[in-house]
Amino acid sequence: MMMPDTNATALTAMLREAQEAPQVVAHLLASNAPLCRELGERLRASPPPFAVTCARGSSDNAATFVKYLLEIHSGLVTASVGPSVTSVYEARPRMRDALFLAVSQSGRSPDILNLAQAGRDDGALTVALVNDTSSPLASTCEVVLPLHAGPEKSVAATKSFIAALAAGLQLVAHWSQDRELLDALDTLPDVLAKASRTDWSAALPVLSEANNLFVVGRGVGFAVAQEAALKLKETSGVHAEAMSAAELMHGPWTLAGDHFPILVLSQRDETLSGVNDLVAKLNEQGVPVIVAGAAEGPATVMLTPVEDAHPYLAPIALIQSFYPLVNAIALARGRNPDNPPRLRKVTETV
């Protein structure tokens, strides 16, 4: 490992952009409300038989969040289709009348564009959740929900990821006309502002020394476990793997131990009992466990969440709190989170 940076709280572009997320989300919710109301009316008038998501990287983690929302809240079977199906294998999956959701920061990756065009050609309702509204993806899809994140200079996406989560949640809320969820959505900017001020530095000593790590989530929280694991890999050089709390018990947890800790992210919903059982079992086995969210200890480190957030908002708040921590981990490991080795801001795959 490289020598640690003595200033592990330095204001990098990544940290500065993460701190902008509450304002970005407030602007997004206000600006996109008419679009989501109109799209919601259209979806209620002609309900799709299923949904398809299409994305890569952090955007694919955001798509996972939307998938869980659609399946749990809306009862809509949702499939993540690999873009290579059309771009490399030249297959044409049948997507007529489906809801097709493409999520992207840049909107420029050829494989994403190829699948989006195939969906539109086959008669799917294609919707782009995209930050660059002048991008080819925005032109390809029939409906565009802008992310309103503005320029993002750090290679590691932060505010654009949180904006994608908010955009997906807003679509589901307006489609379902769920008054409780719509009211909760109005509180999201304040919830994120509180989360951005939450101090998770207690986890730094454990995580900055780890070379291997499981990040555990379940249900609507699994997407942010995926995102946290990705950020640990790309910014900090930590081999982190996202794992469902249920899947972990089917064998992978045998890897965990003194030098292989587990970070648990949880929300207060139907998954909480099982996550609490997992934390208790890991503690019994002497595995270092860091708990962030609603789950109870005992744990090696307990990180404070934003209290009383709606279960669908809680995962977004957790990732908002996590970004300053992973920024500090990267710096403590002697890495620049804004410019990870061998990575570029826009990755275009075929």
N, C-alpha and C positions, 0 to 999 in steps of 0.2 A: 504494500500500500504506500502511496505517496505521503509525504509529510503533511500533517493537517494544516489547514489555513487557520491562523489565530483569530481571524475575524469571521466567525461562522454566522454572523447576522448581517453580512454585507448586503447592501441593496442592489442586487443584480437586476437585470431586465426581467428575468423570470419572476422574481419576487414582486417587482413593481407592477408587472402586468397582472399577476394573480390578485394583487390588492385592488386592481381596477374592476374586478368582476362584479361586485355589488352594484356599481354604477352602470356597468354594461347591461346587467340583467334588468335593472329598473327601466332603462331605455328600451330594451328589447320588449319587455312586457307591454309597455305603453304603445310602442310603434306597431307591434305585430298583432295586437288584439283584434283590430278589424279584419285582418287577413285570416286569423284563426276562427273568428266567428263565422266568416263566409265559408271557409273550408269545412268547418263543423256542420253547417247547414247542408252542404253538399254531401257530406259523408252520411248524415242521417237520412237524407232523401234517397240515397243510393248506396246502402251499406256494402262495403267490399267483402268478398268471401274469405279473404286472407290478406296478410300484409307481407311485404318483402323489405328487408333492409340491405343497404349496400354501403360499405365504408371500409376504411383502412386505419390502422394505428389508433390514436386517441379517439378519432371520430367513430371507429368501430366500437370502442368502449361506450361511447354515448349512444350508439345504436342499440347496444345490449340493454341499456337503461330503458329506452323506448320500447323495446321488445317485451320486457317484463311488465311495463305499464299497460301495453295493449293486451297482453294475455291475461293479466290479473284483473285489471280494472275494466277492460272493454270486452274480454272474452274472445279476442280475435287471435287466431293462430298466426304466428309471425315467424318467418324464416329469414335467417341471415344467409344470403346467397353469395357464394364466392365469385368475385368479378372475373376470375380466370375461366369460369364456365363459358362465358361468351367471348372474352378477349383472346384466350389461348386455345380453348377447345372448340370454339366456334359453334357451340350448342345454342339453342334458342329455347330456354325454359318457358313454359306457358304461364303468362302473368295477366291474362285478360281480366279486366274488372278489379284487379288487386289494387291495394294501396301500396305504392312503391316509394320508399323513403331513402333518399341518398343523403348522407351526412358527410360534409367536407369543409375544411377550413379554406383551402385554395380553390377547390372545384376544377382542378386541372389534370388529375391523374387519368391517363388514357383508359385504364381498365374500368374505372368507375364510370367514365363517360360512356364506354361501350355498353355496359350493362344497363345504364339509365336509358340509353337510346333503344336498346332491345325491349325494355319494359314499355316505353312509350309506343314503339311500333306495334307491340302486341295488344295495346289497348288498356294498359294499366294507368291509373291516375298517378303520375309521377310528381313527387314533391321533393324539392331540394332544401335542406337545412344547410346553408352555406354562408361563409363570411364574406367572400368576394362575389358580390352580386353582378360584376361584369365578367365573370368567369364562364367558360364553356358549359359547365354543369348547370349554371343558372339559365343559360339559353336553351339547354337540352330539355330541362324539366318544365312541365306545364305550370306548376305552382312553385313559387320561391318564398321561403320563410327566412329572411336575412338574420344572421347572428348578431350583427351590430357590434362586434367586438373591436373593430378598428384594427390598425396595424399591430402585428404581434411580431416583435423582433427576435425574441428568444426562440431557439429551435424547439424547446420544450413548450408545447401548447398548455395554456392554463385558462385564461379568461375565455378563449374560444371554446374550450371543452365545457366549461361551466355554462356558457351561453347555449351550447347545443343541448345540454340536459334541460335547461329552462325552456327552450323552444319546443322540445318534445313534450314536456309536461304541460305546457300551455296548450298545445294542440289537443292533447287528450282531455284536458279539463273543459275546453270549449266544445269539443265533439260530444262529450258525455253530458254537458250542461250540469255537472256535479257542483252544486252551490258550495258545499263544504270545501271541495278542492279548489274552486275558483277563489274563495275567500282566503284559503291558505296560500295560494299563489301570490296574492297581493302582499303577503308578509315576506316573501322570499328575499327581496333586497335587504331588508333589515336583518333577517336570519343570517344572510351571508356576511353582512357587515360585522355582526357579533362573532361569527365563526372566524373571520380574518384576524380578529384580535385575540383569539384563544391561544394560549401558550402551551405548545406541545413539546417544549424543549426537554422535558423529563425523559423522553424516549431517545434523545440524541446519543447518550453514552452506549446504549445497547445497539442501536441501528447503525451507527457510524462504524462499529467494529465488525458488523456482520458481512460475510461474503455471500451467504445464502439465506433465503428468507421465504416463508409463505405469507401471503396477504390473504386473509380469509374474509369473505362476505357471503351473504345469502339473499336470495330474492331480489328485490329492487336495489339492494346494496351491493350485489355482486359486480355490477359495472364499475363502481368506484374502487373496488378491490383490484379489478383489472387495470384501471388507470393508475392506481398507486404503485402496482407492481411494474408497470411500464415505465413510470417516472423514475423509480429506483434503479431500473436497468440503465435507462438512457442518460440520466444526469449523474448518477453516483457509482456506476459500475458494480452494482449489487445484483447478483443473480436472484431475482425475486420472481415468484410464480404465484399468480392468483389462483385461489382454490375455493370452491364452494365448501361451506362448513360441513355439508353432508358428504361430499366426495372425499374430504380429507380423512374421514374415518374409514374409508374403504382401502386403506393401505399407505397413502403418501405420508401420513403422520409419523411413520416409523423413521423417517429421515430427520425429524426435528430433534433438537437436543441443545446442549450447552452452547454450541457454536452455530446453531440453526434455529433462530427464534421465530415466533409467529406473531404477526400483527393482525388483530381481529377488529374489523369494522362492522358495526351493527346498528340497526334502527329498531325502534320500539313497535314491532308488529308481530304477526303470527310466527315469525321465524325466531323470536327472541328466546323462547324456552330451550330450543335445540342448541342455539349458540351458547347459552349459559351452561348447558350440560357439557359442551365441548371445552369451554374454558376451564371448568372444574376438572375434567379428565386430564387436560394438558398440565394443569397445576399439580395434580396427583403424580404425574409422570416426571415432574421436575423440569418441564420444558419452559424456557423463558417465554412469557406471553405478555404482549402489550395490548391492552384493551382500549379501544376508542369508540365511544358511542354508548348505546343503552345497556350493553352486556355488563353483568356484575362480575366481581372478582371471586376469589383472590387471583391476583395477577402480579407479574413482576413490576409492571408500570400501568397505572390507570390514567388515561388521558380524558380531560373534561370535554364533553360535547356541548353543543347549544341545547339547552333544555326545552322541552315542550314543543319541538318542531314537529310538524305533520310527518308521518312516516315516509311520504314521498319526497319531502323536502330534506329530511335528515341526511340521506346519502350525499346530497349536493353540499350541505353544510360540512360534512365530514371531509370531503375532498378539498373544500376551501381551506379548512384548518390544516390539512396535510401538506399543502404546497409550501408554506414557510418551513415546515419540518424537513421536507426533502431538499429544499434549497440549502438548509443548514448542514444536512448530511453530506451533500455533494462538496460543499466548501470544506467541511471537516476532513474529508477524504482527499483534499487537494485537487479537486476537479472544478471546472467552470461549467455551471449548469446551463449557461446560455449557449455554449458551443461544445456539445459533446463530441467526442472523437468520431469521425467518419459519418456524421449525420448532417443533413441539410434541412432547412426549414420546409421546403416543398419537395416531397418525394413522389416521382412519377413512375408508376409501375405499369407494365403491359399485361 
